[in-house]
């Protein structure tokens, strides 16, 4: 693999640029108390949920409250050739928020208004600091909802920047399919708009798709227009235990290949079930398990569930537990969403090195089973969860952050897994993004020529390399 040694050892290459006092003074003059240089604030904005450690924090944090605030902060930073790192809730997993080249952090959490709801057009426009739960609460009375659910209560701006997806992607797609238009502050401080509320367009280059997934390296997203969907008339959730991971995966593949319009289908292995039981005080069978959800009319949901239950039974599935009330469904899905924290608590003081591969559904069993075998042989504690309906799954290797040997073993497992996924026609990251951790793998996946083209785009739009530098690829 081409993964840099620095990444293998979980210490990114740090090349701090000077942040002149003149810039700090200018930011304080423009933003007053909304610009902080307090160490505790800087440290909070200099870390995320990744396993990277020992990266210096940004030199200052600007709390933006409007698009103009973002534009002014970027303009000032550009004058001094100082990096800018967008920040929202800090839930990214691949080191996206780390100030590896120094600079300032622009916190958009206060830009948290739902700007416009167009229920007749099934669209909504929000500021980047709006979280997915806040959005769904705001539009609930319209009978509509936003389905993209990465697990964490992430910000919409961050979800667009990382091209997030999550548990509902098998039916509703990812952020790529659900972002219609953006407002973006460019590296020069200019405010541009991409896309419209129309469902389709053939007008020029697709700049919206360029910025969705750019991880803050091309500009700061300040508005997002999204597709929203009618809340299903009926929703039913179920869990089903299986004698093996292979049986659960084979059942999933059959469900998808038969075209059953299942809304969610999540795999958790027996390790994860045990951790979730301890964390959430549940009594689930400690065997590989599928968590499923069905959306539609009452008759349609019933038909889907019956088909899936029959398929699951053919593969040894048993102990179906149904949840039809909102409270019961919330209980089941809260346990799934808390699996990361349940795993962390299972080994106090550990850090999780997360994987994020995605493969064609027909190769899912091959990729997953070989990877489980390697993880079991390593002796490293781990948890396994997967949005297996679209071929995406995650190992979380639970390592002692002070044990270099454990960290090296976990990174080796990750490299083997990514190599396997790429050989099967898959990707090194299905939804978390490249950030720092996957930079070497991106070259393996896309090829040197494609990555050079990305660099050409970056240089054209950000000639000073100030927009979240050191992420996705090196310059």
Secondary structure, 3 states (H helix, E strand, C coil): CCCCHHHHCCCCCCCCCCCCHHHHHHHHHHHHHHEECCHHHHHHCCCCCCCCCCCCCCCEEEECCCHHHHHHHHHHHHHCCCCEEEECCCCCCCCCCCCCCCCEEEECCCCCCEEEEECCCCEEEECCCCEHHHHHHHHHHHCEECCCCCCCCCEHHHHHHHCCCCCCHHHHCCHHHHEEEEEEEECCCCEEEEECCCCCCCCCCCHHHHHCCCCCCCEEEEEEEEECEECCCEEEEEEEECCCHHHHHHHHHHHHHCCCCCCEEEEECHHHHHHHHHHHCCCCCCCCEEEEEEEECHHHHHHHHHHHHHHHHHCCCEEEEEECCHHHHHHHHHHHHCHHHHHHHHCCCEEEEECCEECCHHHHHHHHHHHHHHHHHHCCCEEEEEEHHHCEEEEEEEEECCCHHHHHHHHHHHHHHHHHHHHCCCECCCCCCCCCCCHHHHHHHHCHHHHHHHHHHHHHHCCCCCECCCCCCCC
